[in-house]
Amino acid sequence: MKYANTFMIAAALVLGLTTIFWLFKGILDLLGGVRGGILNLIFSLAMAGLLLLSWKRALLGGIITAFLAVILAIYFNLVLPDINSAYIPLLLICAPMVISGLLFIEVDWASKKRN
């Protein structure tokens, strides 16, 4: 049970910091007049919703978070012209989502494991 709490905090920290980053980026983009600022705010709200879902139901939230990260990675690789321009979204969006999703899945597994 001790490990489950550690994994829960680590997963929430990764997803929470990513959410805060995209929230601040969205606000600064709106203040600076960048067109994609509202999309960053919407994305940060969606990630906050995933964080709340994952905190309440770790297995379901972890599966959804990891699955959406893989779908986003496929989308970025298909839409962007080359792999070099896809590195930034892959590292700033998909990687933290996959890491936190897998950690939330581990939370569920560690909480059910008997020593």
ChimeraX attribute file (.defattr): number of C-alpha atoms within 10 A of each C-alpha:
attribute: neighborCount
match mode: 1-to-1
recipient: residues
	/A:1	13
	/A:2	8
	/A:3	12
	/A:4	19
	/A:5	13
	/A:6	13
	/A:7	21
	/A:8	20
	/A:9	17
	/A:10	17
	/A:11	28
	/A:12	20
	/A:13	14
	/A:14	19
	/A:15	24
	/A:16	21
	/A:17	12
	/A:18	18
	/A:19	26
	/A:20	16
	/A:21	14
	/A:22	23
	/A:23	22
	/A:24	15
	/A:25	18
	/A:26	23
	/A:27	16
	/A:28	14
	/A:29	18
	/A:30	17
	/A:31	10
	/A:32	10
	/A:33	10
	/A:34	12
	/A:35	10
	/A:36	12
	/A:37	21
	/A:38	16
	/A:39	14
	/A:40	21
	/A:41	21
	/A:42	14
	/A:43	17
	/A:44	22
	/A:45	16
	/A:46	13
	/A:47	22
	/A:48	18
	/A:49	14
	/A:50	22
	/A:51	26
	/A:52	15
	/A:53	17
	/A:54	26
	/A:55	19
	/A:56	11
	/A:57	15
	/A:58	24
	/A:59	21
	/A:60	17
	/A:61	23
	/A:62	29
	/A:63	18
	/A:64	18
	/A:65	28
	/A:66	23
	/A:67	16
	/A:68	16
	/A:69	21
	/A:70	17
	/A:71	13
	/A:72	17
	/A:73	19
	/A:74	13
	/A:75	12
	/A:76	20
	/A:77	18
	/A:78	12
	/A:79	9
	/A:80	11
	/A:81	10
	/A:82	11
	/A:83	12
	/A:84	9
	/A:85	12
	/A:86	17
	/A:87	15
	/A:88	12
	/A:89	14
	/A:90	20
	/A:91	12
	/A:92	13
	/A:93	20
	/A:94	22
	/A:95	17
	/A:96	22
	/A:97	29
	/A:98	23
	/A:99	18
	/A:100	28
	/A:101	31
	/A:102	21
	/A:103	25
	/A:104	31
	/A:105	23
	/A:106	20
	/A:107	28
	/A:108	18
	/A:109	14
	/A:110	17
	/A:111	13
	/A:112	11
	/A:113	10
	/A:114	7
	/A:115	5
